[in-house]
Amino acid sequence: MSTLRRTNRRNRAREGMTVIELLVAMMLLTFGLLGLAGFSLTMTRQQGSASVQQTAALIVQSRFDSVASIGCQALAPSGTQTGTSSYRGVTESWVIADGNDIKIISDTVRFASRTRPLVYRSIIPCRD
């Protein structure tokens, strides 16, 4: 009788996984890999968006620096200046309005690859 018990224990240890257990394990692995792929796609999109925003911020900062050097007296008689600039699929348009001893600047940057423009606004004090 003890020999029979030993044989049953050995057979149970050798049985392995059932088909249902194997299917459940494969489903869990598949869902995990799909989640990882979705996360990777999201991160790639966010990196692309960050690159676009960085480029726009550099363009706008350059415009703000150049406007800071213009005196309020140099603005057009109407007190407003506008302009547009394009380079490599990036279009920048700006409006400079004269306030009471301040310059109000609105700079809009449009990318060919993006539907919505990025708009930046700033107020710079007059120095003249």
C-alpha positions in Angstrom: 0.0 0.0 0.0 2.8 2.4 0.7 4.2 1.7 -2.8 0.8 2.7 -4.3 0.8 6.0 -2.4 4.3 6.8 -3.6 3.4 6.1 -7.2 0.3 8.4 -7.0 2.4 11.2 -5.5 5.0 10.9 -8.3 2.2 10.9 -11.0 0.7 14.1 -9.5 4.0 15.8 -9.5 4.5 15.0 -13.2 1.1 16.1 -14.4 2.1 19.7 -15.1 -0.4 22.4 -16.3 -3.9 21.8 -17.6 -5.0 23.4 -20.9 -7.2 25.9 -19.0 -4.3 27.0 -16.8 -2.2 27.4 -19.9 -4.9 29.5 -21.7 -5.3 31.8 -18.6 -1.5 32.3 -18.4 -1.4 33.2 -22.1 -4.3 35.6 -21.7 -2.6 37.4 -18.8 0.7 37.6 -20.7 -1.1 39.0 -23.8 -3.0 41.7 -21.7 0.3 42.6 -20.1 2.1 43.0 -23.4 -0.8 45.0 -24.9 -0.8 47.3 -21.9 3.0 47.8 -22.3 2.6 48.5 -26.0 -0.1 51.1 -25.3 2.0 52.8 -22.7 4.9 52.9 -25.2 2.7 54.6 -27.8 1.5 57.2 -25.3 5.1 58.0 -24.3 6.1 58.4 -27.9 3.3 60.9 -28.5 4.1 62.9 -25.4 7.8 63.1 -26.4 6.8 64.4 -29.9 4.4 67.0 -28.3 7.2 68.1 -25.9 9.5 68.6 -28.8 7.0 70.8 -30.6 6.3 72.9 -27.5 10.1 73.3 -26.9 10.5 74.6 -30.4 7.6 77.0 -30.1 8.9 78.3 -26.7 12.3 79.0 -28.3 10.8 80.9 -31.2 8.6 83.0 -28.8 11.4 83.7 -26.4 13.4 85.1 -29.3 10.5 87.3 -30.3 10.0 88.5 -26.7 13.7 89.4 -26.4 13.6 91.4 -29.6 10.5 93.2 -28.6 12.0 94.1 -25.2 14.7 96.1 -27.0 12.1 98.2 -28.9 11.0 101.4 -27.1 7.4 102.2 -26.6 7.9 105.4 -28.7 9.0 103.3 -31.6 5.7 101.5 -31.9 3.4 102.6 -34.8 1.3 105.7 -34.3 -1.7 103.5 -33.7 0.2 101.9 -30.8 0.0 98.4 -32.4 2.4 96.4 -34.5 1.8 93.1 -36.2 4.0 90.7 -38.0 4.3 87.2 -39.5 7.3 84.9 -40.0 7.5 81.4 -41.5 10.4 78.9 -41.4 10.4 75.2 -42.2 6.6 74.6 -41.7 6.4 76.8 -38.6 4.4 80.1 -38.9 4.7 82.7 -36.2 2.4 85.7 -36.0 2.6 88.4 -33.3 0.8 91.5 -32.1 2.4 94.1 -30.0 0.1 96.6 -28.4 1.1 99.7 -26.5 -0.4 100.0 -23.0 0.4 102.6 -20.4 4.1 102.2 -20.0 3.9 98.5 -21.0 4.0 96.5 -24.2 1.4 93.7 -24.4 2.6 90.9 -26.7 0.6 88.0 -28.1 2.6 85.5 -30.2 0.9 82.6 -32.0 3.0 79.7 -33.3 1.4 77.3 -35.9 3.0 74.0 -36.9 2.1 72.2 -40.2 1.9 68.9 -38.2 -0.5 70.3 -35.6 -4.1 71.5 -35.9 -4.2 73.8 -32.9 -1.8 76.7 -32.6 0.2 77.5 -29.5 -0.5 81.0 -28.1 1.9 82.8 -25.8 1.2 86.2 -24.1 3.5 88.5 -22.2 3.7 92.0 -20.8 7.0 93.9 -21.0 7.6 97.2 -19.3 8.7 100.2 -21.3 12.2 101.4 -20.8 12.1 104.8 -22.4 
